[in-house]
Amino acid sequence: MSNNVTINSGIAINTSDITSTKSITNNLEQIMNNIGNNLNPKTSEEGLKMLCKPDEIITRLQEGSKQFEKQVGRQMTYSEMRQMFG
């Protein structure tokens, strides 16, 4: 059985490529969730204390960026940073 699906327009799409793309997307989301969960404040009290320490906020953002780049192999985009850190 072939992995190719032919659409009425005559264009063939390799379904294994679609599956691979979904897998990559799921892995990226998992990496982002892990980084966000590890670096974001766990409680509202912790978050409020961080507001008085902007250096700690910057340090966490930089650490998250380093972890992301190490695991994914590229710098995170602005939208990925917003998704992880709000």
N, C-alpha and C positions, 0 to 999 in steps of 0.2 A: 504494500500500500504506500502510495506516495504522500509526502508532506505538502505537496502543492495543491492549491485550490484555485480553480479557474473561475473568474468572475465574468459576467455577461459581456463586458467590454473586451474580453480577450486577454486581460492582464492576469498573469499568474503571481500569486503571493505565496511565499514559503511560510507555512504556518509554524515551522520550527523557529523562524526569526521572531515571530510574534510572541511565542512562548519564552524565548530568550530575553526579549525586551521586558516582558512582565517580570521575569525573574530578577533582572538587573534593577528594575524599579522597586520591587519589593525589598531587595537587599539594601538599596540606598535609603529607603524609608526606615528600615530597621536600624541602620547605622545612625541616621539622624535622630531617631527616637532615643537610642541608647545615649548618645552624646547629650541631648537635651535633658534627659532624665538624670544623668550623672551631674550635670553642671548647673541646672536651674535650681533655685531655692526650693526646699522641700516643704516649707511652711510659710505662711504669710508673715510671721514674725521674722524669719530669716530674710525674707524679701524686703521687709521694711528696714532692717538693719543694714542691708546692702545699699539702700538708697543714700545712706549717710557715708558710704565708702565707695565713691565712684571708681577708685583704683581696683577694687575687688571685682566690680562689674566688668571693667575692661580686661582684667586678668582672665576672668572666666570666658569672655568672648574670644580672647586670643588662644586660650587653651583649647576651646572647642574648634576653632579654626585649624589649629595644628593637628588635632585628632582627626578631623574630617579629611584634611589633605593627606595625612598618613594612610588612612584607610581607603580612601577613594582614588587618590593619585592626582587630584586637581584641587584648586582652590574652590571654596563654596561660593555660590552666587548670593547676591543680596537676598533674593526670595528664599533661598534655603536657610540663610542665617535668620531671617525673620520667622520662618516656620519653626526653627529649633528654639529660638530664644524670645520670640514674641515682639 
